[in-house]
Amino acid sequence: MYETIKYEVENNIGYVTINRPKAMNALNTQVLDELHTVFTEIESDDNVKAVIVTGEGKAFVAGADIAQMKELTAVEGRAMMTKGHNVMNLMESIEKPIIAAVNGFALGGGCELAMACDFRIASEKAKFGQPEVNLGIIPGFGGTQRLPRLVGKGMGKYLIMTADMIDAQEAARIGLVEKVVAPEELMDTCKALAEKIMSKAPLAIATAKTVINNGYNLDMKTASALEIEAFIGPFSSEDKIEGMSAFLEKRDANFQKK
């Protein structure tokens, strides 16, 4: 079904792999279209409870496809950027946790793809950056907005305006990634994280992701009201009864997403 990505589901985890290793997994319009299709599928598939995104070969995603972009008109460039935003926004809106397994270069659109995930686990070999100003453009898949929100306005401006590439340890220091691991431990670490989250109440996880994303840029009073309203859903669920009963009975909970 897919030509530029690989997708499989194993033990309720969806594995999405960008599969253009000869092009360092660069994001062209076909990749963006296929990513949008696969995440739309994931959103409606109850068998998928968490997602891990990675890249085939040495790169996570080395950026957008410059060979394709060079030939685009302004109108066509805008259309491509809109495709990118639609993918990243879809990933953020899906209630299931998405983990970026950053195995190598995550530059430009690759860094933006990783930032659209809920968590970023990086190999010690990973490199991050937004080098667009070297090419006479700016980040166009959400980088000017997500990067400052993750690392702060000053550091976000620094990385975008200098086009500096940073290693995984520096990315962790500034809050761009949550954990750095040895390359051979990357996928197992991401899988363990997915399994840990999947063991929790799924309605609570979905609600938490949504309310964090929707409330992040609101003032505290408005965000607090949002949390109170969101709290009612999980609190009214059968999973809440099961979770609290399991706690009091000192046993593992058996959540049913009800």
C-alpha positions in Angstrom: 0.0 0.0 0.0 2.9 2.4 0.8 5.9 3.1 -1.3 7.9 5.6 0.8 7.0 4.3 4.3 6.8 1.0 6.1 3.9 0.3 8.5 3.3 -2.7 10.7 1.4 -3.4 13.9 2.7 -5.7 16.6 1.3 -6.2 20.1 -0.9 -3.1 19.7 2.1 -0.8 18.7 2.1 0.7 15.3 5.5 1.1 13.8 5.9 3.8 11.1 9.2 3.9 9.3 10.2 6.5 6.7 11.7 4.4 4.0 13.8 6.4 1.6 17.3 5.6 2.9 19.0 6.6 -0.4 17.6 10.1 0.1 18.2 10.1 3.9 14.4 9.7 4.3 13.8 13.2 3.0 10.2 14.3 3.1 8.7 14.8 -0.4 5.1 15.3 -1.2 4.5 11.5 -1.6 6.0 10.8 1.9 3.7 13.5 3.4 0.7 12.1 1.6 1.5 8.6 2.8 2.1 9.8 6.4 -1.2 11.5 6.4 -2.9 8.3 5.2 -1.2 6.1 7.7 -2.0 8.3 10.7 -5.6 8.7 9.6 -5.7 4.8 9.6 -4.0 4.7 13.0 -6.5 7.2 14.4 -9.5 4.9 13.7 -7.8 1.6 14.4 -8.7 0.4 18.0 -6.0 -2.3 17.7 -3.3 0.4 17.7 -2.7 1.8 21.2 0.6 3.5 20.7 2.9 4.5 17.8 6.7 4.5 17.2 8.1 6.6 14.3 11.6 6.1 13.0 13.7 6.2 9.8 15.2 3.4 7.7 19.0 3.4 7.6 21.3 6.0 9.1 18.8 8.9 9.2 15.6 9.6 11.0 14.7 12.2 8.4 17.4 14.5 7.1 14.9 17.2 6.0 12.4 18.0 3.3 13.4 17.0 -0.2 15.4 19.9 -1.5 15.6 18.6 -5.0 11.9 18.7 -5.2 11.4 22.0 -3.4 13.9 23.8 -5.6 11.6 23.5 -8.6 8.4 24.6 -6.8 6.7 27.9 -7.4 5.6 29.9 -4.4 2.1 28.6 -4.8 3.4 25.0 -5.0 5.7 25.6 -2.1 2.7 26.8 0.0 0.8 23.7 -0.9 3.7 21.5 0.2 4.0 23.3 3.5 0.3 22.9 4.0 0.6 19.2 3.5 3.4 19.1 6.1 1.4 21.1 8.6 -1.6 18.8 8.1 0.5 15.8 8.9 2.1 17.3 12.0 -1.2 18.6 13.3 -2.9 15.2 12.7 -0.2 13.5 14.7 -0.7 15.9 17.6 -4.5 15.5 17.5 -4.5 11.7 17.6 -5.3 10.6 21.2 -2.8 7.8 21.1 0.8 8.4 22.3 3.4 8.8 19.5 7.1 8.2 20.2 9.9 9.4 17.9 12.8 6.9 17.8 15.4 9.3 16.5 18.1 7.0 15.1 20.2 9.5 13.2 19.9 12.9 11.4 16.7 14.8 12.4 17.1 18.0 10.4 14.7 20.5 9.1 11.5 18.6 8.3 12.9 15.7 10.3 13.2 17.7 13.4 9.7 19.1 12.8 8.4 15.5 12.4 10.0 14.5 15.7 8.6 17.6 17.5 5.1 16.6 16.4 5.4 13.4 18.3 4.6 13.3 22.0 8.0 12.0 23.1 11.5 11.9 21.5 13.9 9.2 22.4 17.3 9.7 20.7 20.2 7.5 19.8 23.6 8.8 20.9 24.2 9.1 17.1 21.3 11.4 16.5 21.7 15.0 15.3 19.2 17.8 15.4 18.8 21.1 13.6 16.7 23.6 11.6 19.1 24.5 8.8 16.5 26.2 6.6 18.1 29.7 6.7 21.2 28.2 5.0 18.8 27.6 2.0 17.2 31.0 2.0 14.0 29.9 3.6 12.5 29.3 7.1 11.2 26.1 8.7 7.8 25.4 7.1 6.4 22.3 8.8 5.8 24.0 12.2 9.4 24.5 13.4 9.1 28.2 14.1 6.3 27.4 16.5 7.0 24.0 18.1 10.7 24.5 18.7 10.4 27.6 20.8 7.6 25.9 22.7 9.8 23.0 23.6 13.2 24.7 24.3 12.2 28.4 25.0 11.9 31.4 22.7 15.6 32.4 23.0 17.0 28.9 22.3 14.4 28.4 19.5 15.5 31.6 17.8 19.2 30.7 18.3 18.8 27.3 16.6 16.7 28.6 13.8 18.7 31.7 13.1 22.2 30.1 13.4 21.1 26.9 11.7 23.4 25.1 14.1 23.3 21.3 14.3 23.4 19.8 17.8 24.0 16.3 19.1 21.7 14.2 21.2 23.2 15.2 24.5 22.7 18.9 23.8 19.2 18.2 22.6 18.4 16.5 25.9 20.0 19.4 27.9 17.7 22.0 26.3 14.6 19.8 26.5 14.2 18.9 22.8 14.4 15.1 23.6 13.4 13.2 26.7 16.1 10.5 26.8 19.3 9.6 25.0 20.3 5.9 24.7 22.8 3.7 23.0 21.9 3.0 19.3 21.3 -0.7 20.0 18.9 0.2 22.8 16.8 2.7 20.9 13.9 0.6 19.7 13.7 -1.5 22.9 13.6 1.7 24.9 10.8 3.1 22.8 8.9 -0.1 22.9 9.2 -0.3 26.7 7.9 3.3 26.9 4.9 2.5 24.6 4.1 -0.6 26.7 4.3 1.3 30.0 1.9 3.9 28.7 -0.4 1.3 27.2 -0.7 -0.3 30.6 -2.5 2.8 31.9 -6.1 3.7 31.5 -6.5 4.5 27.8 -9.3 7.1 28.2 -7.2 8.9 30.8 -4.1 8.8 28.5 -6.2 10.1 25.6 -7.7 12.9 27.7 -4.4 13.9 29.2 -2.7 14.3 25.8 -5.6 16.3 24.5 -5.9 18.6 27.5 -2.1 19.2 27.7 -2.0 20.1 24.0 -5.1 22.3 24.0 -4.2 24.1 27.3 -0.5 24.6 26.8 -0.8 28.1 25.4 -3.8 29.3 27.3 -3.7 31.5 30.4 -3.8 29.6 33.6 -7.4 30.4 34.5 -8.7 29.3 31.1 -6.5 26.2 31.1 -7.7 25.3 34.6 -11.3 25.4 33.5 -10.4 23.2 30.5 -8.8 20.7 32.8 -11.9 20.6 35.1 -14.2 19.9 32.2 -11.9 17.3 30.7 -11.6 15.6 34.1 -15.3 14.6 34.1 -14.9 12.1 31.1 -12.4 9.7 32.7 -13.9 10.2 36.2 -17.3 9.0 34.8 -15.8 5.9 33.2 -15.8 2.2 34.1 -12.0 2.4 34.0 -12.0 4.8 36.9 -14.0 2.3 39.0 -11.6 -0.5 37.9 -8.5 1.6 38.5 -9.5 2.7 42.0 -10.8 -0.7 42.9 -7.5 -2.3 41.8 -5.5 0.2 43.9 -7.5 -0.5 47.0 -7.4 -4.3 46.4 -3.7 -4.2 45.7 -3.9 -5.8 42.3 -3.2 -4.9 38.7 -6.0 -3.0 36.9 -7.7 -4.4 33.9 -8.7 -1.4 31.8 -11.3 -1.8 29.1 -11.4 1.8 27.6 -15.0 2.2 28.9 
